């Protein structure tokens, strides 16, 4: 017969063995790897670039007669072809904004189907603030606001700063008489412009964007499409004319 003492000893041994299993399992686990630092958000500017953008009067580069601005966005890529002769002051301002990274990370905050899409308020209020008073005098309008053209938004005469819009359709009848002067046109990727998210329409408040920047937009309107990077494309090298040698 098995004594009570023997039974008790067997039970204690079994209990200890079961209790040891989770301890061994925990000891056998490999330490969790530390996650790498989060990558900088798309369009993040360096401190030096931000400092330069905070001085609008220093960004006065004269644009080439024609140039292309490439936009890599959350909706896809498109290219704007700018004609300086259409609106020289607007073309120069746009050139500097693209060249020095002003549009990087900015949201398409106003999208009205069958009308236009607007952007150009910097996501950092400290960068945007100096530009609010950096008004351009108006260019005479030489082109119509047809589908695919881009013009500066205004709050009245001589108030162009950084906000621009691309026409979804021919808006010449409603906008030309108001003085909106196109300075360029979408050369490729208009199908991308057409699909920029319009679900928020005109809900984002511009005054709040000016004060709070992208923090407000990502919190309240997280699905807004945005510009990852805008760059001035290098001009294509001139092609040499082929020379022919006359036979004697």
Steps between C-alpha positions, in 0.01 A plus 500: 500500500611853430521709812338840538849650525599350162184630330563847642858495372386402150243780490757762609744379236236531227394847613860624502560355155192674357596831663847478352372483143399868464820607675711305254295633210552859613873448546522347156342805325729722295494866603270714288692711251473872543309666222711730283432873533199612302591641163454870445159573348484555128586857415686569827734797454839541661545785751714685245233468231233621740711799599538596135128469435426733789652790306282553190692811394813285448331261257505705183652268241391582146338201335599368158278590205341156537549235765339185631405440863458135595260414783519165678178470700299248698265478200778448246733716291432794272710764326424868453647686203548868581517772234659809651364727226144416607544662844865584588451589867285196569742273314796632701319459833391145415856416390642608835231323701570172321878538489537567873254235620206711610240258364659184645258338744216742429140380464248544222267667748225623268366267233179596321395245235435642155670824605856494638751364758689743721823469700787712625473553877817365659449233766725684747334822627841655573593461133162616372472812717759719318338427164159630599618856434729416206251627243572508129369774277269362235609374160274592210298196400617372161351149509163351588426279799435195288521141625845410633631855540641623832453846651565671832207541736433854619304693759468799268735711286875457567457234771664191347727321748546119499161342428436366152225300333469268201184519292307173466300644211484806278427776754575788266150645510496531879868569581654692211304817571621492860863525394627153588811470283612149401878457495521133404316182411503134593725338238453143622303325773170687473331169579682510835382855568144388420509229770632713788276423797198730503305349791561800729414762237542845655474389865859576609513855639781700347544719806548191715746351252698823518517476880538125552629364170506130426433413863144624451455342158630154594286501813175615343541395136736202499418386146605820325742437217832679531822589319790275590757695301499769233810563289612705205590261221834545331471643152552247224837546326482665162528255216779559252404527137645226288759623253537353158821487302469583137668261262754654274 
